[in-house]
Amino acid sequence: MLEILYQDEYLVAINKPHGLLVHRSSIANDASEFALQILRDQLGQKVYPAHRIDRKTGGLLLFALDKDTEIAMQKQFANNQVSKTYLALVRGYAPDAGEIDYALRKENGTLQDAFTAYTTLQRAELDIPLGKHQTSRYSLLEVKPRTGRMHQIRKHLAHIFYPIIGDRTHGCNKQNKLFKERWAIETMFLHAANVSFTHPVTNKAISINAGLQPEFKEVLKLMAMDFNF
């Protein structure tokens, strides 16, 4: 059963576990479960993804319950009219706050403007030597992407040298290996924490929060960080 965070006659939001695909994909033939099918069976009706989040990202995922609402919400996401907030655990001591204005290239080579703002919420230092460093340092960031490019947060944080822990594609291989070998942890620590938008039918202001998944809470506990989000 998926955790339902919000539901009315037009929209439903779930708290997606890390590792669960949104829907079937030809590039992930190893998967047998998908959020769309699980939610459809759970509700007993068709559901339509209003947006996407990565397979390895946990947290808030919004679905429409009819085609018109799906189209309306997808337009809001495409036009950057939806406010999105993520939590990310990254390597290193990140600055207190920053903005990343760095264009990202699509698969066809076209460059797209991309903008991300972040704030550092907490920092931790573990007495574990790694490479040339005597300790291992980490930061928990609140991240607000203003645009919605593929892997935007992952690419932007890697671009400023604070990659997300567990990100196999854009992250730090040494840190990922450490987490796997020392704690048997392979989760990518990126969590979709909030979406805020204008309801496409009622025009009411909607704000939905998603609590951290258990593995994210565990790693914050390991680092003696507060996880009351």
C-alpha positions in Angstrom: 0.0 0.0 0.0 1.3 3.4 -0.9 1.0 6.3 1.6 -1.6 8.8 0.3 -0.8 12.3 1.4 -3.6 14.2 -0.3 -6.8 13.2 -2.3 -9.8 14.9 -3.7 -12.0 14.0 -6.7 -9.3 15.4 -9.1 -5.9 14.8 -7.6 -4.1 12.3 -5.4 -0.5 12.6 -4.0 1.6 9.8 -2.6 4.8 9.4 -0.8 6.8 7.3 -3.2 9.5 5.0 -1.8 13.0 5.2 -3.0 13.6 2.8 -5.9 10.0 2.6 -7.2 9.5 3.6 -10.8 6.7 6.0 -11.6 5.6 3.8 -14.6 6.9 1.2 -17.0 10.0 2.1 -18.8 12.0 0.4 -21.6 15.2 1.5 -19.8 14.3 -0.3 -16.6 13.4 -3.8 -17.6 14.4 -5.2 -14.2 11.4 -3.5 -12.5 8.2 -5.4 -11.8 6.4 -2.8 -9.7 5.4 0.7 -10.6 3.8 3.5 -8.6 1.1 4.1 -11.3 -0.1 0.5 -11.3 0.1 0.1 -7.5 -1.9 3.3 -7.0 -4.5 2.4 -9.7 -5.1 -1.0 -8.0 -5.2 0.6 -4.6 -7.8 3.2 -5.6 -9.6 1.0 -8.1 -9.5 3.6 -10.8 -7.3 5.1 -13.5 -4.6 7.5 -12.4 -2.4 9.8 -14.6 1.0 11.1 -13.6 1.0 14.9 -13.3 4.8 15.0 -13.2 7.8 12.6 -12.8 10.5 12.1 -10.2 13.5 9.8 -10.6 13.2 6.1 -9.6 15.8 6.5 -6.9 14.2 9.7 -5.5 11.7 9.3 -2.7 8.8 11.5 -1.7 5.9 13.4 -3.1 4.5 12.3 -6.4 1.3 13.8 -7.8 -1.3 12.0 -9.9 -4.5 13.3 -11.6 -7.7 11.3 -11.6 -8.9 12.4 -15.0 -7.3 13.4 -18.3 -8.2 17.1 -18.2 -6.7 17.5 -14.8 -3.6 15.7 -15.9 -3.1 18.1 -18.8 -3.8 21.2 -16.6 -1.3 20.1 -14.0 1.4 19.1 -16.5 1.1 22.6 -18.0 1.6 24.1 -14.5 4.8 22.0 -14.0 6.0 22.8 -17.5 5.5 26.5 -17.0 7.3 26.5 -13.6 4.1 27.4 -11.8 4.5 24.7 -9.1 6.8 25.4 -6.2 8.9 22.3 -5.3 11.1 21.7 -2.3 13.5 18.8 -1.9 15.8 17.6 0.8 19.3 16.3 -0.3 22.2 14.8 1.7 25.4 15.7 0.0 29.1 15.3 0.4 31.1 18.0 2.1 30.3 21.2 4.1 28.1 23.2 1.7 27.8 27.0 1.9 25.0 28.4 4.1 23.0 29.1 0.9 23.5 29.5 -2.8 22.0 29.7 -6.3 23.0 27.6 -9.2 22.3 29.1 -12.6 23.8 26.6 -15.0 22.3 25.4 -18.3 21.8 21.7 -18.8 22.0 19.8 -22.1 19.2 17.6 -23.3 19.8 14.2 -24.9 19.6 15.8 -28.3 22.3 18.3 -27.4 20.0 21.3 -26.9 20.9 23.5 -24.0 18.2 24.5 -21.5 18.2 27.2 -18.9 18.2 25.6 -15.4 18.1 27.4 -12.0 18.3 25.9 -8.5 18.4 27.6 -5.1 19.5 25.8 -1.9 19.9 26.4 1.8 22.1 24.3 4.2 19.9 23.0 7.1 22.5 21.0 9.0 26.1 19.7 8.8 27.7 16.5 10.2 31.2 15.2 10.5 32.0 11.5 11.0 35.3 10.2 12.3 35.9 8.1 9.2 39.0 8.9 7.0 38.4 8.8 3.3 41.0 9.5 0.7 43.1 12.4 1.7 40.6 13.6 4.3 40.8 12.5 8.0 37.1 12.7 8.4 33.9 12.5 6.3 31.7 15.6 6.1 28.1 16.0 5.0 25.4 18.6 4.6 21.6 18.3 4.6 20.2 20.8 2.0 16.8 22.2 1.3 16.7 22.5 -2.4 14.2 24.5 -4.5 14.5 24.0 -8.3 12.9 26.9 -10.2 13.0 24.9 -13.5 12.3 21.3 -14.1 15.1 19.7 -16.2 15.9 16.0 -16.2 18.2 15.2 -13.2 18.5 18.9 -12.5 19.1 18.8 -8.8 21.6 15.9 -9.1 23.5 17.6 -11.9 23.5 21.0 -10.3 24.8 19.8 -6.9 27.5 17.8 -8.7 28.4 20.9 -10.7 29.2 22.8 -7.5 31.1 19.8 -6.0 28.5 18.8 -3.4 27.1 15.6 -5.0 24.2 13.7 -3.5 25.1 10.6 -1.5 24.0 7.5 -3.4 23.8 9.1 -6.8 25.5 6.6 -9.0 25.4 8.7 -12.2 26.4 12.1 -11.0 27.7 11.4 -7.5 30.9 10.5 -5.7 32.0 6.9 -6.2 34.2 6.9 -3.1 31.3 8.0 -0.9 28.8 5.7 -2.5 31.3 2.8 -2.0 31.8 3.8 1.7 28.0 3.8 2.4 27.6 0.4 0.6 30.5 -1.3 2.3 30.3 0.1 5.8 26.5 0.4 6.3 25.0 -1.6 3.3 23.3 1.6 2.2 22.6 2.2 -1.5 19.8 4.7 -1.3 20.1 8.0 -3.2 19.3 10.6 -0.6 17.1 13.0 -2.5 13.6 13.5 -1.2 10.7 15.4 -2.7 9.4 17.1 0.4 6.7 19.6 -0.8 4.7 20.8 -3.7 2.6 23.9 -3.7 0.3 25.0 -6.5 -3.0 26.4 -7.5 -5.6 23.7 -7.9 -6.5 23.5 -11.6 -10.2 23.0 -10.9 -11.1 24.7 -7.6 -8.4 27.5 -7.9 -7.5 26.9 -4.2 -3.9 27.2 -3.0 -2.7 23.7 -2.3 0.5 22.7 -0.3 1.3 19.1 0.3 4.2 17.7 2.4 5.8 14.3 2.4 7.7 12.9 5.4 11.1 11.3 4.9 11.3 7.6 4.0 12.7 5.2 6.7 16.1 4.9 5.1 16.6 8.7 4.9 15.6 8.9 8.6 18.1 6.2 9.4 21.1 7.9 7.7 20.2 11.2 9.4 20.1 9.4 12.8 23.5 7.9 11.9 24.8 11.4 11.5 23.1 12.8 14.6 21.0 15.1 12.5 17.4 16.1 13.3 14.9 14.5 10.9 11.7 16.2 12.0 10.7 17.3 8.5 
